[in-house]
Every structure is written in structure tokens, then in C-alpha cells.
């Protein structure tokens, strides 16, 4: 059972509408719908509030996204989840950077780097994605640590 299916089932068992849960957790009804349809994942604090509301442990909810099988699913950039739409409200740059012609050139370079990492390190698709994600996160941590000062 997916996290969304579990959230839907728990909400129905509790007799709550999506509006009621949204109000109690401090999100919109549309957010509850996205969680229940596995289009987005709740932040940790929201997950804890949901667990408390439904009278279950956070671990029982979190196990749906931290189990071995589901970690790969959460990290795997599969086409069944549109990450751009899931994040574009919070990060508007994701809705329009595609329109810049330079982004197509850079995308090609990123794809080339991805292929280089996979080939040079002999990694699977998922491992390549995780390594590249880790490298980008490391670069962003350097930026935030230095507050944008050149390295």
C-alpha cells in the first residue's frame, strides 16, 4: 500500500473530509488530495501531524517512504510523478526555466555529465542519479556555507 493509499484509508476511517484534515494540518485541500494520490509527499512535520491526527505512529506512516523498496521509488525520477508540477508552487523557477533557449544547451551538457558519471563509475541508472544529486547538493551546501562567496 502506498503512502497516499494509507493516508486516504486513515482519513476515511477517521470520518474526516479532505477539507477538515487540511484545516487541522494547516495545508490546502488540494495538498491533501496530492498526498492521497501520491503526487506529492508531506513534509516531516506535516507527516507527524497526520500521524497524531489519525492516532498512528509517525514510523508507521514514514515506513511507506523509507522502506527499501520505496526509497528507490522516492529517489527514482520516474515519469509517473511530475516533479516540476509538484514543486512549481514552492519554486516558481521550475515553471519557466524551460522557456529560456540557453536551458536547452545546459540540459544537453547536464545529460552528458550524467552519462559520463554513469560510464566512468560503472553505475546503474538509479545510482548515477543518486551520485549526481549528491554532487549537486554538495555544491549547494558549499554555496550556503560561504553565502555565495567564490570558492
N, C-alpha and C positions, 0 to 999 in steps of 0.2 A: 504494500500500500504506500502510495506516495505521500509526501507531507501534505500536499493540497487535499488529497482524499481524506487523510486523517483529520485535518482541520475542518473540512466540511462535515464529516461524520460527528465530530465532537460538538460542533455548533448545533447541528440538528438534534443531537441527544440532549443538549442543554436547553433546547427550545428557543434559541436566540435567532433573530433575523441578522442579516449582514449589517444592517444599519445599527442595531444595538451593539454588536461586537465592535464595530468601527468606533462608536462613541466611547465605549469602555476602554478601548486600547489607544484611542487618540489618533486614528487614521481615517481615511475616507472609505465609504462603502466599496468604491472601485478597487481600493487596495486589498480589502478583504477578498473580493472576487478574484483578483490576480493571484493572491496566495492560494486560494482554494482551487484555482485552475492551473496551478504550477507554472504560472507565467512570471512569478517573482517570488523571492524568499523574504520572510520577515527578518528585520534586524534582530540581534540578540535580545535587546531589551523588550522589543515587541513580542518576541517568542516567549520570553519569561512571563510577560503579562497574559498572553494567551494561555499558557500552561496553568497559571494561577486561576484565571477565569474559568477554565474547563475542569479544574480540580485534578490535573495530572502533573507529573513531574516534567520539568524542562528537559531532562535527559530523555524521556520517552518521546518527546517531540523532536529533539535535536538528533536522536538516533536515526531519524529518517534522512538527515542530510550529512551525517558524519559516519554512517556505516561504510564499510569498504566499497561496496558496490556504488553507493550514492556519492561518495567523494569524487569518484571518477566522473559520474554523471554531472555533478555540480561544476566540476572543473572543465569538462569536455565542452568545447564550443559547438555543440550540435545545432542543426538547423531548426529543431523543434522549439527552441526558445529564442525569441528575437531580443537579444540583449540590448540592442540600440533602443528599441521602444521601451524596454523595461527600465532603462536608466535615463532616458532623454528628459524626463521631467526634472530630475535632480541635476543633470548635467546637460544643459541645452546645447553645448558644443557638439554633442553626438547627433543632433538632428540636422546640422547644416555643414559640417566639415566636408562631407562627401561632394558638396557643390563646388568646392574650390578645385580647379584643374590641377593645381600642384599636388593635391592629396592623392591623385591617381598615380603620379610618378613616385611619391613617397610610399604608397601602398605596394607598388611593384618592388621597391627596394626592401621593404619590410618582409614581403613574401620571399625574396631572395635570401635575406638573412635567416629566415625561418628554415628554408631548405638547406642552407649552409650548416646551421646548427644540427639539424637532423642528420645530415650526411657525415659531417666531421665527427660527431659524437656517437653516431650509430644508434640513434634513439627512435622509439616509436612515435607516432603522431601525438599521443597524449603527453608523453614525456617531453617531447620537443616543445609543445605548448606550455607545459609547466615550467620548463627551464627558461623559456623566453619571457614568460610572465614574471618569473623571479628576477631576471635581469632588469626588466623594466621597473619593477618595484624597488629594486636596489638603487637604481638611478634616481627615482623619485625620493627615496629616503635621503640620499646624498643632498639633493636639492633642498629638501625641507630642513635638513640639519644645518646646511650652510646658508639658508634663507636666500637662495638664488645667487649666491656669490660664485664666481667661476672656480672650478677645482684646480 
